[in-house]
């Protein structure tokens, strides 16, 4: 599903993770995972996933859920599975006192944007996303 999502997002060439990486993140040897996932099944087959981790807001003083990836197999989109996965994450937030459920969506992904807005999500377009990786990350780390 990770590769299917990356292909949909036109970024398959950026995927480095394999099954071993995902397994180690979700089920670490020390038992103290920081990455979590929920799956959606149809007839015993996993057809959707929500991969997430905790974030923290210094403004609210509480943790939140950062949704890294939400994916539902194209054959099952529109069936309510995506909303069900988000509902589960919202329940985690409410039950644990987390104040935010946040994620990114590509600006060209109109179907997903429409879906997110239909459930009451609001774009946070006053922020500009930045990233350091590759050579720039190594250069800064070197001082």
N, C-alpha and C positions, 0 to 999 in steps of 0.2 A: 504494500500500500504506500510506503514511503516513496518508492520509485514511481508509482502511478501518480501520486500527488506532484512529484517533481516534474514529471512529464507534462501534466496538465498546466503547471505553472511555467512551462518552457525553460526549466532549469535542471533537466536530468543530468547534464554534464557536470553539475556542481555536487552531486551526491557522492560522498565518500563513505558514508556509513553502510555497513552490511548487517546481516542478522546478528552477528556476534556483538557488534557495537550496541545495537538496540537491546539485546538481551542483557548485556552488562549494565546498561543504564537503568533498565526497569527492575532487574533482579541482581543487584550487586552482591559480590561475595561477602561483604561485611554486613549485609542486611540493612544498611542505612541509605536507601535510595533517595535521590532528590528529584528524580523524574518519575512521573506517574502516567498511567494510561487507562482509559476506559474503552471498551470495544462494543460494537453493535453486531449482533448475530442474526442471521436468518437461516432457519433450518440447520442450526449447528455450524454454519460457516460464517467466519468473521468477514463482514462487508463494510465496516466503518470503524474509525478510531478517533479518539481525542487524546492527544499527548500533551501533558501539562507539567508545570512546576510552580513552586511558590515564588511570588514576588513580595516586595515589601514597600510600603508607602510611609515615608517619613512624615507626610502630611496627616494621614489618618492614624498612624501609629500601629497599624495592623498589617498582617499579610494579605495577599490576594492570590488569585490564580492567574497565571499567564498561560494562555492556550497557545502552545507552539504550533500544533498542527491539528486540523479538523479535516477528516476525509471520509467520504461515503462513496462507495463504488457507484459509477454512473448509472448502472442498472437499478439502483435503489434510491437514487436521489428523488426528492419529492414525496418520499414515503413516510417522512416524519422521523427518520433515524437521526439525522443531523440535529434537529430540534431536541430530540430525546437525549443526545449526548450533551448538548449545551444545558439542558434542564438539569441533568445529573451534576454538571459542574456548578451550576447556580445553587443547587441544593448543598453541595460540599461547602460553598462559600457561606451560605446562610447558617448551616449547622455549626460551622467552626468560627463564625464571627468575622470572616474575611469580608472586606468591604468592596472589593473589585474583582471583576472577571474581565480580562483584557486580552486582545489579540491584534494582529495585523491582518490586513487583506490587501492584495494587489489592487492598484487603482483601476486596472482594466477589467477586473473580475466582476462584471455587472451582475451576474446571477447571485453570487455570494453576497455582494453588497446589498442587493434587494432583499435577500433572505435575512441578513443581519438587521437591517432596518425594520423589517416586518416584525421582529421579535422585540423591538424597542432599543436596540443598540444604537449608539450615536458615534459618528466619526469624531476623532480627536485630531483635527487637521491643523491645530495651532502648533503642533510639535513637528520638528524635522528629525527624521531618524538618521543616525550616524553609525558607522561601523569601522572598526579597525580590524584588519586581518592581513594575512600574508606578510609581505615585506614591510608594510607600514607598521604592523603589530610588532614584528621582530625589531625594527629600528627603534621604536619607542621603548620597548623593553630593555634594549641595550643601553638606554640612557643617552 
